[in-house]
Amino acid sequence: MLVGRVTGSVVSTNKVEALRGVKLLIVQPVELDTLRTKEDYVVCVDDVGAGEGDLVFCAYGSSARQSDTSQKHASDYTVYGIVDSINMRGLRTYDKAKEKTVCSWQK
């Protein structure tokens, strides 16, 4: 699984039938202990209604097509959840309830 910050969306009017009506998000992976964004981006099918600024977890490869709604999508990445909190080594490194802005990745 990959954890990342939703930084935007992709709109495509011409695409394969399997992706018609599918919301596509740009997700930038993060370091779990510091939440610093990595210099990489992936385009993910949104399976949960995530939005810009959300911290999400994504499945990739064949696992990206394992849910009831994603198995028909031609995608290597699917957002499977919006992160509420992350606890590592006895410390809470992320808590959505304490975020000051919707798009904290813009700092």
Secondary structure, DSSP 8 states (H G I E B T S, - for coil): -EEEEEEEEE--SS--GGGTT--EEEEEEB-TTT--B-S--EEEEESS---TT-EEEEEEGGGGG-STTTTTS--SEEEEEE--EEEETTEEEEEGGG-SSTTGGG-
